[in-house]
Amino acid sequence: MKMLSEKTVKVLAEQYGWTATYLEGYINGKSARRRGLVPSTFQLIGIDEYCLGYRAGYYAADRARRVAKAAEK
């Protein structure tokens, strides 16, 4: 994924009410999901801001698909 400038990260974090660390994890999680990478144990069970963001980004696409499928029924 394209690297975001510090200014862009700050603006996005403020827009969503997230910390810069959480946003970094979120972006990396979305990127890993798209590339088909499996998260490390640390990313799956860590409780710091980065890991919370990573899981949110990694599993967000799956959640969106499940909601869309449920709406079709």
Residue pairs with C-beta under 8 A, 6 or more apart in sequence:
1 27
1 28
1 30
1 31
4 12
4 27
9 20
9 23
9 24
10 20
12 18
12 23
13 19
13 20
13 22
13 23
16 23
18 26
18 53
19 49
21 48
21 49
21 50
21 53
22 49
22 50
22 52
22 53
22 56
23 53
24 50
24 53
25 49
25 50
25 51
25 52
25 53
25 54
25 55
25 56
25 57
26 53
26 54
26 56
26 57
27 53
27 57
28 53
28 54
28 57
29 39
29 43
29 53
29 54
29 55
29 56
29 57
29 58
29 59
29 60
30 57
30 58
30 60
30 61
31 57
32 39
32 54
32 57
32 58
33 57
33 58
33 59
33 61
33 62
34 61
39 54
39 55
39 58
42 51
43 51
43 54
43 55
43 58
44 51
44 55
45 51
46 52
46 54
